[in-house]
């Protein structure tokens, strides 16, 4: 389990460093890049929220069927 957590921590750190380098070396203007990044982050957050709600509804329905 510890090796897995180390891997996850390394992956997250690598992703953060890669994102920072990508932002610094991007060919677009700073304002445009920030707007694009913000839009993508919001879209990703909304997608995660929708997936969470869908899965939660599925699990609640499964739990209710098991209780019956």
C-alpha positions in Angstrom: 0.0 0.0 0.0 2.8 2.3 0.8 4.4 1.9 -2.6 1.1 2.7 -4.2 0.7 5.9 -2.2 4.3 6.9 -3.1 3.4 6.3 -6.8 0.2 8.4 -6.5 2.1 11.2 -4.7 4.8 11.2 -7.4 2.2 11.2 -10.2 0.4 14.2 -8.7 3.7 16.1 -8.2 4.8 15.2 -11.8 1.4 16.4 -13.1 1.7 19.7 -11.2 5.2 20.3 -12.4 4.3 19.4 -16.0 1.3 21.8 -15.9 3.5 24.6 -14.5 6.1 24.1 -17.2 3.4 23.9 -19.9 1.9 27.1 -18.7 5.3 28.8 -18.7 6.3 27.6 -22.2 2.9 28.0 -23.9 2.8 30.0 -27.1 -0.4 32.0 -26.3 -0.7 35.2 -24.3 -1.0 35.0 -20.6 -4.6 36.3 -20.4 -5.8 33.9 -23.1 -4.0 31.0 -21.5 -5.5 31.8 -18.1 -9.0 32.0 -19.6 -8.6 28.7 -21.4 -7.2 27.0 -18.4 -10.0 28.3 -16.2 -12.6 27.1 -18.7 -11.1 23.7 -18.9 -10.8 23.4 -15.1 -14.5 24.4 -14.7 -15.5 21.9 -17.4 -13.5 19.2 -15.7 -14.9 20.0 -12.3 -18.5 19.9 -13.7 -17.7 16.5 -15.4 -16.4 15.1 -12.1 -19.5 16.4 -10.2 -21.8 14.8 -12.8 -20.0 11.5 -12.6 -20.1 11.6 -8.8 -23.9 12.3 -8.8 -24.5 9.5 -11.3 -22.5 7.0 -9.4 -24.1 8.0 -6.1 -27.6 7.5 -7.6 -26.5 4.1 -8.9 -25.2 3.0 -5.6 -28.2 4.3 -3.7 -30.5 2.4 -6.1 -28.5 -0.8 -5.6 -28.5 -0.3 -1.9 -32.3 0.1 -1.9 -32.7 -3.0 -4.0 -30.6 -5.0 -1.6 -32.7 -3.8 1.3 -35.9 -4.9 -0.3 
